Structure formats: C-alpha cells, structure tokens
Amino acid sequence: MWEVSNLKKDLTQELRRSIIAGDSEKAQRIANSLLKEGFDPLEAINTVVTSTAKEVGEKFERGDFFLTDLMFSAEAIQAANEVFLKKLKESKIERSINKKGKVVIATVAGDIHDIGKNIVKLLLNVNGFEVIDLGTDVSSLNIVDAALESKADIIALSALMTTTMRSQKEVIDLLKEMKVRDKFIVIVGGGSTTQEWAEEIGADGWAETAEKAVKVALKLVNEGE
Ligand code: B12
C-alpha cells in the first residue's frame, strides 16, 4: 500500500474536484504534483480517476450534469490519465516486448468511450503484448477482418453502455458464422459488462479492471500454448 500523506490526500481531493469542474489544465497540473509526491500512477488511475469518473456518470444519470458537463469532465479525465499513463510507460521495464502475443483491441460498434480501452491497451503493451488499436465505434466486421489479417491471438472488446454490449456478442457470433471462432481468444470488458455476460455470449475472459485484464490475457495465452 502507498503511504498517503495529508498532502497526497489534499491533492487527490483537488484532482477529483478539478475533474468534476471539467478543468483539464488543473487536472493535469495536479496529476503531475501527485507524481512528484511519489503517488503510484496506476494507483491514481484505479482509485482517484476511476472513482471520479463513476461519480461524474452518476451526476449525469441523476440529471445534475448536462452532456456538456460530462464532456468537460471527460476531457479532464483524459488530461489526468495522459500524465499517469506517460509515467507508467516510462517506469515499466519492457521485458520480452511484443513476445506475449498479438492483441486487436477496439471499442465496439455504437460506442465512443475509449478512456478505459486506452488504459487496457497501455497495460497490455507494457506487459509484453503487441497491441493493434482499432479505435472506437468499430464495426464487428472490421474487428474480425483486422484480427484475421493481423493473425491476432486475442480480440479485446470494450463496451461501456448497455446498448452497445450486444456488439460484443455480435463479434463472437460473426466469428462463429465465419468458422474462425477457435482461432482467437476473445476477452470482453467495460463498465456495463460482467463475468456473467461474458459467459453468456461465449467470451473466453472478462475483467473488471485493466490490471486484471492483463492477468486474464496472460493466463489465457499460456493455457493455449
Ligand atoms: C467519460 C464518459 C463519457 C465521455 C467519453 C469520452 C471518452 N473519450 O471515452 C463522453 C462525454 C464522450 C460520453 C458520451 C456518452 N455517454 Co458516457 N460516460 C462517461 C463516464 C462518465 C466515464 C467512463 C469512463 O471513462 N470511465 C473510466 C474508465 C477507466 O473505466 P472503464 O471504461 O469502465 O474501463 C475500465 C474497465 O471497465 C476495464 N475495461 C474497459 N474496457 C475493457 C476491455 C476489456 C477487453 C477488458 C478485459 C477490460 C476493460 O478496464 C478499464 C480500466 O480499469 C461514464 C460513467 C461510468 N460510470 O462509467 C458515462 C457513461 C458510460 N456514459 C453514458 C452515456 C449514456 C453516454 C451518452 C449516450 C450520452 C449522450 N446522451 O450522448 C454518450 C454516448 C455516445 C456513444 N455513442 O458512445 C452512460 C451509459 C449508460 C448505460 N449503462 O448504457 C454512463 C454509464 C453514464 C451514466 N451513468 O448514465 N461519455
């Protein structure tokens, strides 16, 4: 566990407030200050940023936040994450880079949320996977095509909304239809998804966080060897 000094506590509160206020510049400044104080970047993403993102979502759901507020907060989340992810990348010793396997990652059709996907992408990458990022709102056919073309080992699908989760199922159904399901490990994740959902649609793995996503990917790749 990280020792949380009063200064760090104040800074995490400040970061939370600047995200809620949608102040990207301040969020970035405070993120840098937290790092200077020795705060672990992954811990910062997993605790402060993710819990504030949840808080922002709840405000939006309750009607306390308009879409513009949500958008400003999203920008502040990304600004802070940029600082943390950069640090994380620098601090990781990249052993056996790109030797663990190839991952095609995408946010599924109809969904433009990519903050979580980008964290998963970076953590997979610094843990030795080659990652091909197809971006957001990617059609199921494009995902399957890219996976086939690049001879990927893993297809990783992110979905944040109850309405777009079904696109994860669509990708798996398409793989089956094209008789290539057994060529790939499919992992799914994103705010609206669960382990039960992953099992229901026939995915090979699910994870609640990016860190756990890496563990699941490593386990599944090793099992397949
Ligand atoms: C930021 C945000 C936005 C930003 C997105 C910016 C961006 N570049 O991503 C903007 C403002 C653009 C936005 C737009 C919309 N949003 Co929005 N948004 C959010 C918010 C507040 C935070 C999401 C986030 O980044 N969380 C932080 C990250 C770190 O968490 P995460 O994505 O879950 O990722 C972690 C894990 O899930 C996992 N993971 C993620 N992907 C994967 C993939 C794999 C393979 C694995 C294994 C793991 C994994 O690892 C990640 C890191 O640990 C959420 C609220 C919430 N509680 O999620 C609403 C939320 C997702 N949005 C919502 C809605 C409704 C919308 C809009 C429809 C609003 C509108 N009326 O236009 C649009 C959607 C447009 C579209 N077609 O996609 C709803 C969805 C409701 C639902 N359940 O269906 C939510 C839940 C808010 C709410 N409570 O109402 N949004």
Boltz pocket constraint, residues with backbone or C-beta under 6 A from the ligand:
constraints:
  - pocket:
      binder: B
      contacts: [[A, 45], [A, 49], [A, 50], [A, 53], [A, 54], [A, 55], [A, 56], [A, 57], [A, 58], [A, 60], [A, 61], [A, 67], [A, 70], [A, 71], [A, 73], [A, 74], [A, 77], [A, 110], [A, 111], [A, 112], [A, 113], [A, 114], [A, 115], [A, 116], [A, 117], [A, 119], [A, 120], [A, 155], [A, 156], [A, 157], [A, 158], [A, 159], [A, 160], [A, 161], [A, 162], [A, 163], [A, 187], [A, 188], [A, 189], [A, 190], [A, 191], [A, 192], [A, 205], [A, 206], [A, 207], [A, 208], [A, 209], [A, 210], [A, 211], [A, 213]]
      max_distance: 6.0
